Amino acid sequence: MKSEKIYEPKIPTENANETMSQIIDIAILQKKIEKRNLAIGIICAALAVAIVFLLDLMDGIGFFMVYLPVFAVAMGIVLGIMGICKRHISAGIMIGLGVAFVVLIVIVAFLFYAFTIGGPVPR
């Protein structure tokens, strides 16, 4: 039996350093993205807990009249900034903007017509 030599092609090493630095850069970028997503998740969870406590503290109508317009405007601003940064506004962002401003308009309209539907009447 004759043994045969297995042919192994030579791997060029000129680009090895550049390739390794690109891989390390991608790994660093992935870590940054993961940290950002974790921070966003923690902030969203904290806001959800804060909203639950505000709803409990102010009852339903107080929350609806005071904090919901503020949240609607803030959501509209954030979604608007997201749309500007992406330079391509997706359907989800447009729906969110629409919902934010419709909620604000409904609350303002309710405040204008509250006295006609039996709201508090001054003496």
Secondary structure, 3 states (H helix, E strand, C coil): CCCCCCCCCCCCCCCHHHHHHHHHHHHHHHHHHHHHHHHHHHHHHHHHHHHHHHHHHHHHHHHHHHHHHHHHHHHHHHHHHHHHHHCCCCHHHHHHHHHHHHHHHHHHHHHHHCCCCCCCCCC
